[in-house]
């Protein structure tokens, strides 16, 4: 039990306030990526929450309208990861399910 003279230390990581952002992206997949768990890996490798808003996937190609949220730096790193995997990433426009 702490006494009145006990000093407490606060770890900086507990005080970090991050700016959380949200982006809507259109991901376009070629035949080599259609069966790969790219969106799952995105959420596992980065501190990013993913939300599929609309998609159309066939055996040969696919696209996904994806809403992502997280710290801006993590979102940037996540987009870089997707592009490095061969996913075409564009800003999402048009018909999103609200």
ZIGIZI-V284866 format. One record per helix or strand of 3 or more residues. SS is the DSSP state (h for helix, s for strand). FROM is the first residue (numbers start at 1). TO is the last residue. Records with the same first field share a line. If there is no record, write none. Layout:
SS=FROM-TO + FROM-TO
This chain:
h=12-15 + 38-45 + 72-85
s=20-29 + 49-57 + 62-71 + 88-91
